[in-house]
Amino acid sequence: MFTPKANSKQKRVKKTQERKTGDIWNSNSSRTVAVKTVVVQLLDSGNLVVKDVNSTQNFLWESFDYPGDTFLPGMKLKSNLVTGPYRYLTSWRSPQDPAEGECSYKIDTHGFPQLVTANGAIFLYRAGSWNGFLFTGVSWQRVHRVMNFSVIFTDKEISYQYETLSSSIITRVVLDPNGISQRLQWTDKTQDWAALAKRPADQCDAYTFCGINSNCNMNDFPICVCLEGFRPKFQLKWEASDWSGGCVRKTHLNCLHGDGFLPYTNMKLPDTSSSWYNKILSLEECKTMCLKNCSCSAYATLDIRYGSGCLLWFDDIVDMRIHQDQGQDIYIRLASSELGHIKKLFLWKHKKEKEDGELATIFDFSTITNATNNFSVRNKLGEGGFGPVYKDVMVDGQEIAVKRLSKTSGQGTEEFKNEVKLMATLQHHTTRSKLLDWTKRLEIIDGIARGLLYLHQDSTLRIIHRDLKTSNILLDIHMIPKISDFGLARSFMGDQAEANTNRVMGT
């Protein structure tokens, strides 16, 4: 704030950047504001405001209208549905240069609005579209315990903001020069900012990592798969883990021969840049609308809070991934012949799993209570450190044993997990365990080989394990192998071809 001359009443807030100078706010503007004393004040929210000293709102100017690279609680990102984003984050040019960089974090309004990170016009990451509860690409928002997220969507514009649920939580979101947005939270213990979350968080977050008409799943191997009814466009590249070419339809759609839809659940919805939406149509009306348009490739509910609204996609499906929970349903259009093949395959798999006894059965508490006569003493077989054990007879006549945790037991989750793990390794005629098929075994072997290749060749520090055996190969819940126990390992520099050892060890 400054006064150009001693006798002048004109007041301005001015900024200077890269030799360009301009007014941010000017008291000689066309808007007349009756103020006696104007002050500049930094609010507790971090908002720097120009205001009447006696007013707590209706600011003449505020820094929250110019976010820079930092998104604070209470700040709003805004986009006009016609002219596009006008309040958004802009990265620094470099970590040392605060000049305006290339990356932005904004609400894109092409098609149905979605929150994106972009480098110029190129998307780097999509948080996705708002479905009433969350952005479909950020599933944890729905169950977040320290922040509340909200979107206001009118006929003219859309805005997004977040608030902390406690004033003791000091947090911010920063967009770095590489286009990575990171949520930081102040920690009193360390007197420093702790990084809690970043986006993109993994490979599936990278825009179109798996190409078009595909699905990305970080808990699967390989992480990229074509949608049902589609095949890799470049088969050899796909098999070499180059998924950028995406997938194409096995059978082209034919509007005259009864196309149908295959549902996908827990999904991050695809890119909505070329989508169409309607806020009042029902899901069934949305399906009908899609079938009437031969270019329509998928549909979904717009607002899952009320099960209303319609969102349609056309031609290729772009940038879709699966979440383990809190995702959204989408219906992918397929030719009737492809739907027939998928239905037959599903029935065959279901029958085979049932014959092999591989279907896991989950019982609710009421079923267990009825089967044990409300944990009757007559059904009690004995008691151990975990608690009493009851004989349970299911409706099909199958006899099982049920353990119930005692209130006085010193055991709990860890002991339960340990017992399940041990039971899973038993092979006896009275126990049944799912055996691995040859496809899965080959995937495990391939994973071990790739791990060794990394240690021997691709790692900066070359490592010879020297104790590789079955007990040192761990499998996670998705049967992905992990090489463990590096106690006997020997490291080499990148230019070493051989080395001597004074101790003979290993396998």
ZIMO-V492130 format. One record per backbone hydrogen bond with DSSP energy under -1.0 kcal/mol. NH is the residue of the N-H (numbers start at 1). CO is the residue of the C=O. If there is no record, write none. Layout:
nh;co
NH;CO
NH;CO
This chain:
nh;co
2;12
8;5
12;2
13;25
15;22
17;20
20;17
22;15
24;13
25;13
27;11
29;26
35;33
39;51
41;49
43;47
46;43
49;41
50;61
51;39
53;37
55;52
60;50
61;50
63;48
65;62
66;63
70;67
71;173
74;162
75;72
77;160
78;87
79;158
80;84
81;156
84;80
86;78
87;78
89;105
90;68
91;103
93;97
93;99
94;97
101;91
104;118
105;89
106;116
108;114
112;272
114;108
115;128
116;106
117;125
118;104
119;122
120;102
122;119
124;117
125;117
127;115
128;115
131;134
136;129
137;127
138;135
141;138
142;139
144;141
148;163
150;161
152;159
154;157
158;79
159;152
160;77
161;150
163;148
165;146
169;166
172;184
173;71
174;182
175;69
176;180
179;176
181;199
182;174
183;197
184;172
185;194
186;170
187;192
191;187
192;187
194;185
196;183
197;183
199;181
207;124
209;206
211;208
213;317
215;225
216;320
217;223
220;217
225;215
227;213
230;227
231;248
233;246
238;234
239;235
240;236
241;238
242;237
246;243
247;212
248;231
250;229
257;254
260;334
262;332
264;330
267;328
268;321
271;318
275;272
276;312
278;310
286;282
287;283
288;284
289;285
290;286
291;287
292;288
293;290
296;293
297;313
298;313
299;331
300;311
303;308
304;131
308;303
309;281
310;278
311;300
312;276
313;298
315;295
322;216
323;266
328;267
330;264
331;299
332;262
333;297
334;260
339;335
340;336
341;337
342;338
343;339
344;340
345;341
346;342
347;343
348;344
349;345
350;346
351;347
352;348
353;349
354;350
355;351
356;352
358;353
368;364
369;365
370;366
371;367
372;368
373;370
374;369
376;372
380;377
381;389
382;389
384;387
389;382
390;402
391;379
392;400
394;398
397;394
400;392
402;390
404;388
406;386
409;406
416;412
417;413
418;414
419;415
420;416
421;417
422;418
423;419
424;420
431;428
441;437
442;438
443;439
444;440
445;441
446;442
447;443
448;444
449;445
450;446
451;447
452;448
453;449
454;450
455;451
456;452
457;453
458;453
459;454
462;492
463;455
464;490
472;469
473;470
474;482
476;480
479;476
482;474
484;472
489;486
490;464
492;462
496;493
507;466
